[in-house]
Amino acid sequence: NMINDGKENPLIQTFAATIQTFKNWTKTIKSQLLNPNQPNPTTPQEIDAYYQPVLQCYNALPVETQMLQHVGEMLYKANSIKESLEELVSVGLPPLTRSPLHLSKFAPDLAEEIRSFVAEDLLKDERGWYYLNEAAQSTFVLPNISGYIPEFRNAVRKDLFQVDHINSLEASSPKIINWSNEFSNAVPLLTTGDGNCLLHAVLLGMWGVHDRELILRRALKKTMDTHSFRERWENVRTESLIGLETGYINTLLEKEWNNLLNHASCNPVTNEYGVTRFEFLDQLHIFVLAHILQRPIITYAESIIRDPLTGAIQYTLSEKDRMDGIYIPIMWPSDLCYKEPLALTFHSAHFASLVAYTENDNALINTATFPLVDSSGQLLPFHFATDEEKTRQMELVGEYMNIETTTSGIIVATQTAAVSQGYLQDIIKHFMDTTNENVEIQLQMEAMEPQVDIGPCVGGCGFAGSSATNGYCSVCYKKFGQGTTSAAISTSTNTNFDYSSFDGICIGGCGFMGTAENNGYCSVCYKNMNNIPIQNTNPVPTGQEHWVKVEVEAVECRGEGCTFNGSDVTDGYCSVCFKKVYENPADGRSLCMGGCGFMGTQENRGYCSVCVQNL
């Protein structure tokens, strides 16, 4: 890639050599990672450490050298190599700790093969336009996962879906996607937000991988540099400038056109926060991409601008300013174009690929439908058409797409895709197999986690006990529960329990103190029991019949330095810390002497209002 300006620059040569060293190291690591019999040879921290020399060399370059296009591309590719290795490492991490994955992360070598195929398929015509020959005729279709267990479906949603687009565009009023069951249900694919999301989304929609090698972005920039699309763009833009002075209009058009060209650059920019990303792309770039693919693109987005903080509608966009709409390669003869449209979503300045599910897992061909109208029946904007072309919009759209009308009159475009194409079939299989394996691991891990049950403390103190402490609260566990089970003191006649050193709350549950002489009871309860086994009259809650199974997580006590568990019943404290915090408040209250867990008062001689009435 040492071309154009700076080819002989020693700093650039050092930069290139550093990148090559990093690439060689990553190749070695990748080969080890792909060996199932070898332990994980690296960590994300080590990858970052090996990548640091690349950044240091880049930062050592003069600013004007950093701005050279091929230098920027070199940095971006090195960063892509780093991300690819991080992705491969993350697959080996436990499923509860890894981050969301893209398809290419499950089969990085296969993803590289796909990108190489796409790059080699690019052709150039006599006008200087770049276009794809066969690669653009692929369509990615999601496997039908409706019959899988919820854990598997949730894993797919986490790893593949652009959830914020689903939540916003399906929940908006009116709905933007999936607003009728008369056309195919479709889902946006998770797409990297690095400023290259439009190109990522297009390649994802065809092959399920990101445009990490900037194949489509480079073709976009070179095709736009021919200025072939300027006339159509100016015709649309000048409609908004009617009435302004001609000289001002020409100056403004020249400036905006140059901005459009610069935004398509393969050289990323660094913003004021130190984040490196590509410039934002808009309608014209989608229109040019449709010509590079020789394939129509349908984009779905809201036609309004919302307040980024409140979500309130600020204003409605005019048709020419809307991102949603129909983009057909009208500057190519229709008989040279592929009639199966690609679908995109756009929300919060981010593009994603909108793909359908297979209707039948055994079918070789899948046919999906995408609406050409919004939920009110209005046709989507027909972008960059001349006035004459707009008068026959549906005729032209029908030349570049296969159109049908549903039972209720919804105009839809059909998308037919071969489900069993080689590369696509392989990468989907990698994804499904790896996801299934990760889900199985996750379920096994969850099955190994101990179930935490919460119920009344078996010591009868009125606080909450936990299965982690044999049914006791932390106080009773310290006093007489450690090393025993709850059944060990469930009866005063249990000859296996040694009460000689007993010092704790009465096991009768009254809240007073028991003694060793009374086998754990206070004197009153001991007399009332009259030596009858406790389970026959007023049983201490030791069995599961007195326990309530609740969905909780064991949490550490809020008390500083405390190692026991707290609960909602005691405001996040264990019973010891709870007493410290609440036993002597300023109003003279304390825990009820009846052991119920509520607060007693001085007026009620230490009892709560209920227990004092039962005395």
C-alpha positions in Angstrom: 0.0 0.0 0.0 3.0 2.3 -0.1 1.7 4.5 -3.0 1.2 8.1 -3.9 2.6 10.8 -1.6 5.2 9.9 1.1 6.2 6.6 -0.5 9.9 7.1 0.4 9.1 8.8 3.7 11.2 6.9 6.4 8.6 7.6 9.1 5.9 6.0 7.0 8.1 3.1 6.2 8.7 2.6 9.9 4.9 2.8 10.5 4.3 0.2 7.8 7.0 -2.1 9.3 5.4 -1.8 12.7 2.0 -2.7 11.3 3.6 -5.7 9.6 5.2 -6.9 12.8 1.8 -6.6 14.6 0.1 -8.5 11.7 2.6 -11.3 11.9 2.0 -11.7 15.6 -1.8 -11.8 15.2 -1.5 -14.5 12.5 0.5 -16.6 15.0 -2.0 -16.1 17.7 -5.0 -16.8 15.4 -3.5 -20.1 14.3 -3.2 -21.0 18.0 -6.7 -19.9 18.9 -8.1 -22.0 16.1 -6.5 -25.1 17.6 -9.1 -26.6 19.9 -6.4 -28.5 21.8 -4.4 -25.5 22.8 -5.2 -23.2 25.7 -6.1 -19.6 25.1 -2.7 -18.0 24.2 -3.6 -14.3 24.8 -5.9 -11.8 26.5 -7.5 -8.5 25.4 -4.9 -6.7 27.5 -2.0 -8.4 25.8 -3.5 -7.6 22.4 -3.7 -3.9 23.3 -0.1 -4.0 24.5 1.1 -5.3 21.2 -1.0 -2.7 19.3 0.5 0.2 21.2 3.6 0.5 19.0 1.4 1.0 16.0 -0.4 3.9 17.6 2.9 5.4 18.8 4.4 5.3 15.3 1.2 6.9 13.9 1.3 9.7 16.5 4.9 10.3 15.7 4.0 11.2 12.1 3.5 14.9 11.2 -0.1 16.0 11.0 0.1 16.5 7.2 1.4 12.9 6.8 -1.4 11.5 9.0 -3.8 13.2 6.7 -2.6 11.2 3.6 -5.3 8.9 2.5 -3.2 5.7 2.4 -1.8 6.4 5.8 -5.2 6.7 7.3 -6.2 3.4 5.6 -3.1 1.7 7.0 -4.2 2.7 10.5 -7.8 1.6 10.0 -6.7 -1.8 8.6 -4.3 -2.3 11.6 -7.2 -1.4 13.9 -9.5 -3.9 12.1 -6.8 -6.6 12.5 -6.7 -5.9 16.2 -10.5 -6.0 16.5 -10.7 -9.2 14.5 -8.2 -10.8 17.0 -10.2 -9.5 20.0 -13.3 -10.9 18.5 -11.7 -14.3 18.1 -10.5 -14.2 21.7 -13.9 -13.2 23.0 -15.5 -16.3 21.5 -13.5 -18.4 23.9 -14.6 -16.4 26.9 -17.4 -17.6 29.2 -20.8 -16.6 27.6 -21.7 -14.5 30.7 -18.7 -12.2 30.3 -18.2 -11.9 26.5 -19.6 -8.9 24.6 -22.1 -9.1 21.7 -20.7 -10.8 18.7 -21.0 -10.2 15.0 -21.3 -13.1 12.6 -17.7 -12.7 11.4 -16.5 -13.2 15.0 -17.6 -16.8 14.9 -15.7 -17.6 11.7 -13.0 -14.9 11.2 -11.1 -16.8 8.5 -14.3 -17.4 6.6 -15.2 -13.7 6.9 -11.8 -12.8 5.4 -12.5 -15.2 2.5 -15.8 -13.5 1.8 -14.3 -10.0 1.8 -11.5 -11.2 -0.5 -14.2 -12.6 -2.9 -16.1 -9.3 -2.8 -12.9 -7.2 -3.5 -11.9 -9.4 -6.4 -15.4 -9.1 -7.9 -15.2 -5.3 -8.2 -15.1 -4.1 -11.8 -14.6 -0.6 -13.4 -16.4 0.7 -16.5 -15.3 3.3 -19.0 -16.9 6.1 -16.9 -14.7 5.3 -14.0 -17.6 3.7 -12.0 -16.9 0.8 -9.8 -19.5 -2.0 -9.6 -19.9 -5.5 -8.3 -20.4 -8.3 -10.8 -21.6 -11.5 -8.9 -21.0 -10.6 -5.3 -24.0 -8.1 -5.2 -26.4 -10.9 -6.0 -26.1 -12.5 -2.6 -28.7 -11.9 0.1 -28.3 -12.8 3.8 -31.3 -14.4 5.4 -31.7 -15.3 9.0 -32.4 -18.9 10.0 -35.8 -19.4 11.5 -35.2 -19.6 15.3 -38.8 -19.7 16.5 -38.6 -23.3 17.5 -35.5 -22.9 19.6 -35.5 -22.5 23.4 -35.8 -19.0 24.8 -32.1 -18.9 26.0 -31.0 -19.6 22.4 -33.3 -16.9 20.9 -32.1 -14.4 23.5 -28.4 -15.2 22.6 -29.2 -14.6 18.9 -30.9 -11.3 19.8 -27.9 -10.2 21.8 -25.3 -11.1 19.2 -27.0 -10.2 16.0 -29.9 -7.7 16.4 -29.7 -3.9 16.4 -32.0 -3.8 19.4 -32.3 0.1 19.6 -33.6 0.1 16.0 -36.1 -2.6 16.8 -37.3 -0.8 20.0 -37.5 2.6 18.2 -38.8 1.7 14.8 -41.3 -0.9 15.9 -42.5 1.1 18.9 -42.8 4.4 17.1 -46.2 5.9 16.3 -46.8 5.2 13.5 -44.7 2.0 13.2 -41.9 2.2 10.6 -41.1 -1.5 10.3 -43.1 -4.7 10.7 -46.4 -2.7 10.9 -48.5 -5.4 9.0 -48.5 -9.2 9.0 -49.1 -9.1 5.2 -45.4 -8.7 4.5 -42.3 -10.4 5.9 -41.2 -9.8 9.5 -37.7 -8.5 9.3 -35.0 -7.6 11.9 -32.1 -5.1 11.8 -28.7 -6.7 12.2 -26.2 -5.4 14.7 -23.9 -3.0 12.9 -20.7 -1.3 14.1 -21.0 2.4 14.6 -17.7 3.7 13.4 -18.9 6.1 10.7 -18.7 3.3 8.1 -22.1 1.9 9.1 -23.8 2.4 5.8 -21.1 0.3 4.0 -21.1 -2.2 6.9 -24.9 -2.5 6.6 -24.9 -3.1 2.9 -22.2 -5.9 3.1 -24.1 -7.4 6.1 -27.3 -7.5 4.0 -25.5 -9.4 1.3 -22.9 -11.6 3.0 -23.3 -11.2 6.8 -19.9 -9.6 7.4 -18.8 -6.0 7.9 -16.8 -3.9 5.4 -13.7 -3.9 7.5 -11.4 -3.8 4.5 -13.2 -0.6 3.2 -13.9 -2.4 -0.1 -17.3 -0.7 -0.7 -16.2 2.6 0.8 -13.2 2.8 -1.5 -15.4 2.0 -4.5 -17.9 4.6 -3.3 -15.2 7.4 -3.1 -13.7 6.6 -6.5 -17.1 6.4 -8.2 -18.2 9.7 -6.7 -14.9 11.3 -7.8 -16.2 10.9 -11.4 -18.8 13.7 -10.7 -21.3 11.6 -12.7 -23.9 12.0 -10.0 -23.5 15.7 -9.4 -26.2 16.9 -11.8 -28.9 14.8 -10.2 -27.9 15.9 -6.8 -27.8 19.6 -7.8 -31.3 19.3 -9.3 -32.7 18.2 -6.0 -30.6 20.7 -3.9 -31.4 23.8 -5.9 -35.1 23.3 -5.2 -34.4 24.5 -1.7 -32.4 27.5 -2.9 -34.9 29.2 -5.2 -34.9 33.0 -4.8 -31.2 33.2 -3.7 -28.6 35.1 -5.6 -27.0 32.9 -8.4 -23.4 33.5 -7.3 -24.2 32.5 -3.7 -26.0 29.4 -4.9 -23.1 28.3 -7.1 -20.6 28.9 -4.2 -22.8 26.9 -1.8 -23.3 24.0 -4.2 -19.6 23.8 -4.8 -18.9 23.7 -1.1 -21.6 21.1 -0.3 -20.5 18.9 -3.2 -16.9 18.9 -2.0 -18.2 18.0 1.5 -20.0 15.0 0.1 -16.9 13.8 -1.6 -14.8 14.3 1.5 -17.3 12.5 3.7 -16.9 9.4 1.5 -13.1 9.4 2.1 -11.4 6.3 3.4 -9.4 8.4 5.7 -10.9 8.5 9.2 -10.9 11.7 11.3 -10.3 12.2 15.0 -12.9 14.3 16.9 -12.3 16.6 19.9 -12.8 13.7 22.2 -10.0 11.6 20.6 -12.4 9.2 18.9 -11.4 8.1 15.4 -14.2 7.4 13.0 -15.4 8.0 9.4 -17.5 10.9 8.3 -21.3 10.7 8.2 -22.9 9.5 4.9 -26.4 10.4 3.6 -28.9 10.0 0.8 -26.6 10.6 -2.1 -24.1 8.0 -0.9 -27.0 5.5 -0.7 -28.0 6.4 -4.3 -24.4 5.9 -5.5 -24.1 2.6 -3.6 -27.2 1.3 -5.4 -25.3 1.9 -8.7 -22.2 0.1 -7.4 -24.4 -2.9 -6.5 -26.5 -2.5 -9.6 -29.3 -3.3 -7.1 -32.2 -1.2 -5.5 -32.0 -0.2 -1.9 -35.0 0.5 0.3 -34.4 2.5 3.5 -36.8 2.7 6.5 -36.6 5.6 8.9 -38.7 8.1 10.7 -39.7 11.2 8.7 -39.5 13.4 11.8 -36.7 14.9 13.9 -37.0 14.2 17.6 -35.4 15.9 20.6 -32.5 13.6 21.6 -33.2 13.9 25.3 -37.0 13.8 25.5 -37.9 12.1 22.2 -40.5 14.8 21.5 -41.2 15.6 17.9 -39.4 18.8 16.8 -40.4 19.0 13.1 -41.3 16.9 10.1 -38.7 16.5 7.3 -39.5 17.4 3.7 -39.5 14.5 1.3 -36.1 15.3 -0.3 -34.6 15.6 3.2 -35.9 12.2 4.4 -33.4 9.4 4.7 -36.1 6.7 4.1 -37.2 5.9 0.7 -36.5 4.1 -2.6 -33.1 4.3 -4.2 -32.9 2.6 -7.6 -29.8 2.4 -9.9 -31.7 4.4 -12.5 -28.5 5.5 -14.3 -27.9 1.8 -15.3 -30.2 0.1 -17.8 -32.7 -2.0 -15.8 -31.8 -5.2 -17.7 -28.3 -5.0 -16.3 -29.5 -4.8 -12.7 -30.4 -7.3 -10.0 -34.0 -6.9 -9.0 -33.9 -8.2 -5.5 -33.8 -5.1 -3.2 -31.6 -4.7 -0.1 -33.4 -3.2 2.9 -31.8 -0.9 5.5 -33.0 0.9 8.7 -31.8 4.3 9.8 -32.2 5.7 13.3 -30.1 8.0 15.5 -27.6 8.7 12.7 -26.9 5.0 12.3 -27.6 2.5 9.5 -28.3 -1.2 9.9 -29.2 -4.0 7.5 -32.8 -5.1 7.6 -33.1 -8.9 6.9 -35.9 -11.4 6.7 -36.1 -14.9 8.3 -36.3 -18.1 6.3 -39.9 -19.3 6.1 -38.9 -22.9 5.7 -35.6 -24.4 6.9 -35.6 -27.0 4.2 -36.3 -24.7 1.3 -33.5 -23.8 -1.1 -35.2 -20.5 -2.0 -36.6 -17.9 0.4 -39.0 -15.2 -0.8 -39.5 -12.1 1.5 -41.5 -9.0 0.9 -40.8 -5.4 1.9 -43.3 -2.5 1.8 -42.9 0.4 -0.6 -45.4 2.5 1.3 -45.6 3.7 4.9 -48.3 2.5 7.4 -50.7 5.2 6.1 -50.4 3.9 2.5 -48.2 6.8 1.2 -45.4 5.8 -1.2 -41.9 6.2 0.2 -39.8 9.0 -1.3 -38.3 8.3 -4.7 -34.9 9.8 -4.4 -32.8 11.6 -7.1 -35.4 11.2 -9.8 -35.9 13.9 -12.4 -39.3 15.6 -12.7 -40.1 13.5 -15.7 -39.2 10.3 -13.9 -41.3 11.2 -10.9 -44.4 11.3 -13.1 -43.9 7.6 -13.8 -42.5 6.5 -10.5 -44.3 3.1 -10.1 -43.5 2.2 -13.7 -39.8 2.8 -13.2 -39.8 1.1 -9.8 -41.4 -1.9 -11.4 -38.6 -2.0 -14.0 -36.0 -2.3 -11.2 -37.9 -4.4 -8.7 -40.5 -7.2 -8.7 -43.6 -5.6 -7.2 -46.8 -7.2 -5.8 -49.9 -5.9 -4.0 -51.2 -7.6 -0.9 -54.8 -8.5 -0.1 -55.4 -5.2 1.6 -53.6 -3.2 -1.1 -50.1 -2.8 0.4 -47.5 -2.4 -2.4 -44.5 -4.6 -1.6 -41.3 -5.5 -3.4 -40.3 -9.2 -3.4 -36.8 -10.4 -2.4 -35.9 -13.9 -3.5 -32.7 -15.4 -2.0 -30.9 -18.7 -2.4 -30.7 -20.0 1.2 -28.0 -22.6 0.6 -25.2 -20.5 -1.0 -21.8 -21.8 0.0 -20.2 -18.9 2.0 -23.5 -17.9 3.6 -24.4 -21.4 4.6 -21.0 -21.9 6.2 -21.0 -18.7 8.2 -24.6 -19.3 9.4 -23.7 -22.8 10.4 -20.6 -21.5 12.4 -22.9 -19.0 14.1 -25.6 -21.5 15.0 -23.2 -24.2 16.3 -21.2 -21.7 18.4 -24.3 -20.1 19.8 -25.8 -23.4 20.7 -22.6 -24.5 22.4 -22.4 -21.2 24.4 -26.0 -21.5 25.5 -25.4 -25.0 26.7 -22.4 -23.8 28.7 -24.4 -21.0 30.2 -27.2 -23.3 31.2 -24.7 -25.7 32.8 -23.2 -22.8 34.7 -26.5 -21.6 35.9 -27.5 -25.1 37.0 -24.3 -25.3 39.1 -25.2 -22.1 40.9 -26.7 -22.7 44.4 -30.3 -21.8 44.8 -30.8 -19.2 47.6 -34.0 -19.6 49.6 -35.3 -16.9 51.9 -37.6 -17.5 54.8 -38.1 -16.8 58.5 -35.0 -17.5 60.6 -35.2 -21.0 62.1 -33.9 -19.5 65.3 -37.3 -17.9 65.7 -35.9 -14.4 66.1 -38.2 -12.9 63.5 -35.5 -11.9 61.0 -35.0 -13.5 57.6 -32.9 -16.7 57.3 -31.1 -18.0 54.3 -30.4 -21.5 53.0 -26.7 -20.3 52.7 -26.7 -20.2 56.6 -28.7 -23.4 57.2 -31.9 -21.4 57.6 -30.6 -19.0 60.2 -30.1 -15.3 60.1 -26.5 -14.3 60.6 -27.0 -13.6 64.3 -28.5 -17.0 65.1 -26.0 -18.7 62.8 -23.2 -17.2 64.8 -24.7 -18.2 68.1 -25.8 -21.8 67.5 -26.2 -22.6 63.9 -22.6 -23.0 62.6 -21.8 -26.5 61.8 -25.4 -27.7 62.3 -28.5 -28.1 60.2 -31.8 -26.6 61.1 -33.1 -30.0 61.9 -30.5 -30.4 64.6 -32.5 -28.1 67.0 -36.0 -28.7 65.7 -36.9 -30.5 68.9 -36.1 -30.2 72.6 -35.8 -34.0 72.8 -33.1 -34.3 70.2 -30.4 -36.1 72.0 -27.8 -35.4 69.3 -27.8 -31.6 70.0 -25.6 -30.4 72.8 -27.3 -27.5 74.6 -24.7 -27.2 77.4 -23.2 -24.1 75.8 -26.4 -22.7 74.3 -26.6 -18.9 74.5 -29.2 -17.4 72.2 -32.7 -16.4 71.4 -35.4 -18.8 72.6 -36.0 -21.4 70.0 -39.7 -21.2 70.8 -39.8 -18.0 68.7 -41.0 -15.7 71.5 -38.0 -13.3 71.2 -36.7 -13.7 74.7 -33.4 -15.4 75.6 -33.2 -19.2 75.9 -30.9 -21.0 78.2 -28.9 -24.2 78.2 -30.9 -25.5 81.2 -34.1 -25.2 79.2 -32.7 -26.8 76.1 -32.7 -23.6 74.2 -36.1 -22.3 75.5 -36.8 -19.4 77.8 -38.4 -20.3 81.1 -41.9 -19.5 80.0 -41.8 -21.5 76.7 -40.1 -24.4 78.5 -42.9 -24.6 81.0 -45.5 -24.2 78.3 -44.0 -27.0 76.3 -44.2 -29.3 79.4 -41.5 -31.4 77.9 -43.7 -32.1 74.8 -41.7 -32.1 71.5 -41.9 -28.7 70.0 -43.0 -29.9 66.6 -46.3 -31.2 68.1 -47.5 -27.9 69.4 -45.8 -24.7 68.1 -43.2 -25.9 65.7 -40.2 -23.7 64.9 -40.2 -23.1 61.1 -37.4 -25.6 60.2 -38.9 -27.5 57.3 -39.6 -26.4 53.7 -43.3 -26.1 54.5 -42.5 -22.8 56.2 -40.2 -21.5 53.5 -41.1 -19.2 50.6 -39.0 -19.6 47.4 -38.3 -16.2 46.0 -36.3 -14.9 43.0 -33.4 -13.2 44.8 -29.7 -12.7 44.5 -27.5 -13.1 47.5 -26.2 -9.7 48.3 -23.5 -8.6 50.8 -24.7 -6.9 53.9 -24.7 -3.1 53.7 -22.8 -2.9 56.9 -19.3 -1.7 56.6 -16.8 -4.7 56.7 -19.6 -7.2 57.3 -19.3 -10.5 55.5 -22.8 -11.9 56.0 -25.8 -11.6 53.6 -28.4 -8.9 53.9 -32.1 -9.1 52.7 -35.0 -6.9 51.7 -36.6 -7.7 55.0 -33.9 -6.0 56.9 -33.3 -3.1 54.5 -30.2 -4.7 52.9 -28.5 -5.4 56.3 -27.8 -8.7 58.0 -29.7 -9.0 61.3 -26.6 -8.0 63.3 -26.1 -4.7 61.4 -29.8 -4.1 61.3 -29.9 -4.1 65.1 -26.9 -1.8 65.3 -28.6 0.7 62.9 -32.2 0.5 64.1 -32.3 -0.9 67.7 -31.7 2.4 69.5 -33.2 5.2 67.4 -33.8 8.7 68.8 -37.5 8.1 69.3 -36.8 5.3 71.9 -38.2 2.5 69.8 -36.6 -0.9 69.5 -37.4 -4.3 67.9 -40.5 -5.9 69.3 -39.8 -8.2 72.3 -42.3 -10.6 70.8 -39.8 -11.5 68.1 -42.1 -10.6 65.2 -39.5 -8.3 63.6 -41.5 -5.1 63.9 -40.7 -2.2 66.1 -41.8 -2.1 69.7 -42.3 1.1 71.8 -41.8 2.1 75.4 -45.5 2.7 75.9 -46.1 -1.0 75.0 -43.3 -2.2 77.3 -41.1 -3.1 74.3 -43.8 -4.8 72.3 -45.4 -3.7 69.0 -49.1 -2.8 69.0 -50.1 -6.3 67.9 -48.0 -8.4 70.2 -48.9 -6.3 73.3 -52.6 -7.2 72.7 -51.8 -10.9 72.6 -50.0 -10.9 75.9 
